C-alpha cells in the first residue's frame, strides 16, 4: 500500500481540520521553564481558554556532578507565571518516572541496547500520568510546548509534524494513543522557533532568549557515562577489531552505541590508517566492543530492521505491505521503506537505500506526508555485512 501522495493509509483522508485551537475550556499547561511552553500558555490565554500551569518534577536531583537544573527551571516557570498572571502548581511524578521510564531504561542498557527514554517519558509521564492528574483536578485538556500538531478525521485524532522542520518533535510522540491525543493541545505546533522567540520577546517573557534544553530527558546536559555509572555496575572488557586484534579496554557496553566515534580512547595506532575509529557492534556474550576505522565501514550499513512493540497512533495497523517513509533517529531525513509482518509479532522494515548506524533499542517512526503513523523499537538490524563472520555479531 503506497502513501507516497501523503494521504493517510489508515483512513484514506488527505487533509484534516485542526483540533482544539479555538477558545473555551479549562487547560492545564505543562510549564517547564523554557520559552516554548511559556508561549504555549500565553497563546491559549489569547484564544480564550482558562489557563492554569503546572511544573512537573520527574527526577530527584542530587547535584553530585554539579548539574542541577531543576531549581533554575522552577524559577523560570514561576517568573513566567507571574508575567502571564496564571496560577502555577507543582506536580511530583518522580516515583512514576522511576518505575515506568528509568527502570525500563536501565534494563535496556543492561541488555546492550541504546534505549530512547524520551519516548517512554512522553507516553507514560507527560501524556498519561500528568494527563490523569490534570483531569482529576478539573481540567478538560492539557497542553505542552511540543512542536507537533493534532488534527481530527472522522472521529480519529491524527498526529502531525510541527511546521518547523528543524524543531518537529513528532518522532518522540509516536507512542501517544487516541485518548491522549483527544485531550492534548500543542499551541505552538504551527509556529517556527524564531516566531516563538519573537512572540516571547514582544510580550516581555523573561525567558525569551533562554537557550533550549538538550540531552536525554532526565540526564540533561551532564556527562552520560558518569551519570549511568551510578546505577549500572562497571563491567570493563576488551575493545577489538573485527579480525580480533585487541586495541584497549572499554568501561561497559552500556556506555557505547553503534556508530560512536568519540570517547573510545583508542587514538592513533602504529601501522593503522589515518581514519577515525567507530563502534561496529557489541558482543554481549563475550563483553567485547568491536571497532574499526572508517565512517563508511560496510558493517555500519543496514538494509533493514525488525521492529518490536509496534504502536499505531490510529489504534490499529495499516493494511500490509505498507510503503511509507521512516526515521531511525531524530532529525534524520525521511527514508523510503516497506513495512511487512514478521514472525513473532514483529514488523520487518526494508529500506529503499541502506541506512547508517541503525541502532537496536532506538525507535523507528513511520510517516505518510505530514502524518506520523506510529513506530516501534528497533529489535534487530539487518546488516549488509556483519562486523565479523561469526564471533562478534550483535546479539539482542
N, C-alpha and C positions, 0 to 999 in steps of 0.2 A: 504494500500500500504506500503510495507516494504522498509526501507532504511538501514537495518542493515549492508549491504555489503559496504556501503559508496558511492554507486552510486547515482547520482542526481535523485530525484523523479520528477524533472521538465524537464529534458532533456534526461535522460537515459544514460548520459555520465559518465564515472568513472574517467576520468583524463582530465586535461586542460592545454593548453600551457600558459606560463606566459605572462603577458601583460606589454608592455612599459618599459622593462628593458634593452634596447639597446639604444645607443646614438642618439642624434639629437633632435632638437626642443627646444623651449623656455619654461622653467619651473619656476614658482613662488613657492618657498618653504615657508611654514609657519614656521618661526624660533621663537621658544618660549623662548629660553634662556637655555633650557635643552640639555642634551647630545644627546638624540635620534634624535631630529630634526637637530642638528648640523651635526651628522654623515650622516643623510639622505641627506643633502645638499652636503656634501663632496662626497658621493657615486655617486650622479648624475653628478657632475662635472667630476669624473673619467670615467664615462660612455659616456662622450661627449656632454652632454646637455649644453645649455646656461642657466646658473643658476642665478636667482635673488632671493632675500629673502625679506620677509615681516614679521614684528612683528605686530600681530593682537591684538589690545586692545578691550576688550569686556566688561570691568567692570570699573566704575569710583570709584577709591579708595578714601576713606576719612580718613583712618588710625585712626578711632575713638577708636578702641580697640588695637592699637599698632601693627596691622597687615597690612603691605603694601609691598607686594612682587613685584608689578609691576615695580618699579624703578630698583630693582635688576635684574629682568628678562630682561628689556630693556638693561641694562649694559652688561649682559652676551651675549645677541644677538648681540650687537654691537661689542663686543670683538671677537666673533666667525666670524662675517662677515669680520673683518679685517684680521684675520688669513687666511681665505679662499679666501680673495680678491674678495668678491662679494658685489654687491650693496644691501643695506638694506633700505627698505622703511617702513613707519609706516601706518597702516590702522586702522581707528577708526570705530568699529562696535558696539559701546555701545548702541546706540539707537535701533538697530536691536535686540541686545541681550535682552534689557529690554522688548521690545514688543513681541518677538517671543519665548523667553525662560523664562525670570524671571516672567513675569505676569502670564503665564500658570502654572509655578511652585507654585506661591503664591495661585492661585485659587485651585490647587490640595491640597495644605496644608489646606486651609480653609475647604475643603470637607472631611478632615480626612484621606487623602491618604498620602502615602510616595513616592513622585514622584522621578524620576531619571532625573535631568536636563541635565546630560552629553549626554544622547541620543538625546535630543532636540538640544543641542548645536552643536553636530556633524551634524545633519541633516540640521538645519536652518542657522547656522553661518559658520562653517568651510567648509562645502561641498555644500553650496548654496550661501550665501551672499559673502563669500570670493572667491568662485569659480567664481561668476559673476564679482567680482572686477578684478580678475586675467585675465579673458578672455577679459574684457573691456580694459585692459592695454596691450593687445597683447600677453599674454602668451598662449601657447597651452594646458598646463596642470598645475595642482597644485600638490604639494607633501607635505606630513607631516611625522612626526616620529612615526606614529602608528605601533604597532606590529600586522599587518594583511597583507593579500596578495589579489591581484586581478588577476583573470585568465579569459581567453576568451574561449567560447564554442559556435561555430556556430552563431556568431553574438551577443550572450548574454555575459554579464560580470558576473562573479561569485565572491562572497566574501568568502575568505578562512581564516582559522585561521592563526595567526602568528606561526612561527616554535617553538618559545619558549613558552611552555605551561604555564609557570608562569607569562608571560607578555602578552599573547594573548589578544587583545582588540576588537575582532570581536563582542563581546557582546554589546559594546557601539555603534557599527557601523551598526547594523541590519536594521536601518531605511533608509539607503542610497538607492538611486534609480539608474536606469541604466544610466541616464545622468551623475550623479556624478561619478559612477564607471568607465565610459568610459574616464573620464578626470583626474583621480587621480592616483598618484603613491605612493606606500608605500615601499620605498627603503630598509628599514631595516626589513621588514616583514619576511625575510628568515634567520634572524640572531637571536642569543640569546643576552640577555642583557650583558652577560660577553664579548661576541665578540664585541658588540658596544663599550663598555668601553675600550677594548683593542685597537680598531681602533682609538678611540679618543685620547688615551694616545700616541699612536705611531705617530700620525700626529701633536701632540702638541696643541690640542684644550684646551683652558683654563678652560673649564668646565667639563673635562673628569671624575673628581671624584665628581661632584656635586650630592647631594642627590636628588633622584627622588621626584617629587611632589605627594602629596596625597590629599584626600579630594574632595568635590564637586567642580566642575569647577570654579565657581565664589566665593565660600566661602573659598576654600583652607583649611588650617590647623587651622583656627581660631575657637573659640567655636561656635558651631552651634546654640545653644539656644539663646545666647546673640545677635548673628547676626540676627536671624529671628525675634526676638522681636522688632527690629526697624521697621518692615514692617507689622507685624500682631499684632492687639490689644490683650493684655493678656486676657485670659478667664479661670481663675482658676476653678477647680471643684474637686469633690471627687475622691479619689482612693479607690476602693472597691474590695473585694474578690468576687468570683462567687456566694457565698452564701449571699452577701450583707453587710458584715462587712466593716465598714469604717476604713481605715488604715492611711489616710492622705489626702493631697491636691496636685493636680497636677497643673502645671503652664500653661496649654493649650494643648489640644490633639495633635495639630500640632507638638509639640516638642517631641513626642514619637512615637515609631514604634513597631510592633509586634515582640516578642522575645527579646525586650530590657531588659537588666539586670542592667546596671549601671545608676546612676543618678535618681533613683526613690525616694530616701530619706526616705526609709522605715526602714531599719536596722532590728535589732533583735526585736522579739515580744514575750512577755510572753506567754508561752504555745504553741508557734509555733515550727515547726520542724526546725532543723538547716540546712536549704537549702536556696539558693538564691531565690529572687522573680523575676518573669518575667512578662512582659506585655502580656496579653492574647487577649485583644480586646479593642476597643474604641467605647463606646456607644455615638454616636453623638447626638441623640435626648435628652439625659439627661446629656450630658457633663461629663460622668463618664469614668475613666480609670480603666479597670478590670485587676487585677494582681493575681497571685497565685504562690506557691512555686513549684520548680522542673523544670529542663531543659526539661524533657520528659513529661511534662503535656499533657494529651490527647488533650486538646484544641489547642495546638500548632502544631498538626499534621493534614495534609490535604491529601485527596485522589485525589484532582484535583483542577481545577480552570476554570474560564470563562475569555475570552480574548476580549478586545475591541481594536479598532484602529489597527487591524492586518495589517502588511506590509510584502509583499513578495519581496525579492530582485530581483527576475526574472521579476517582473511586473505583475505576475499572480499567483494565488494559485495553489497548487498541487491537484491531484485527492484525494478525501476523501473516506474512512478514511486514515489518514497518520500515520504510525508508524515510529517514529523517536526518537531523543534524544533532551533534552532541558536543559536549565539552568533557574532557577528562581532568581538567584543572581549572581553577578560577582564572578569568581574564584570557584564557586561550581562545583564539578564533574558532568559530563553529567548524566542525568537521562532518562531512557527509558519512553516513553509516547505514547499515542494515541490521535490524534487530529481529531475532528469531528465538523461539523457545529452545531450551537446552535441558537435558536430563537433570533430574534432581531439583526441579522447580526453579532453575536458574534461567537467565537470558544470555544469549550469545550476541555480541556486538562485533560486526565485521566492518572495518574502516575501508573507505574508498581509497585512502592512501595511508601508508604506515605512519604510526604516531610515536613520538619520542618520549621515553621515560614514563610510560604508563605505570602507575603505582598501586599495588594492592592495598586496600584499606581506604583509599580516596574514593570520591564519588564520580560517577559518570552521570551527566544530566542531559536529558533529551529535549529538543526544541522543534517546533513547527512554526517557522516565521517568528513572530513576536511571542508566541505562547510557549511557556515552559510546561512540558507534558508530564514530567516526573523524572525519576532516576533511580539509582541504586548504588550499592557498594561494590567496588571492583574486587572480585574474589580471586581471579586468576588472569594472568596475562598470556596471550597467545603470541609468543615471540617469533620474529622472523629467523632469529638464530639464538639458541640458548647461550648463556655465559660460558658453559663448558658442556662437554658431551654428556656427562652423567653425574659428576660428583657435586657440582656447585650450582645446580639449578634451584630456582626458588621453590620452596615447598610451603604452601599455605593451605 
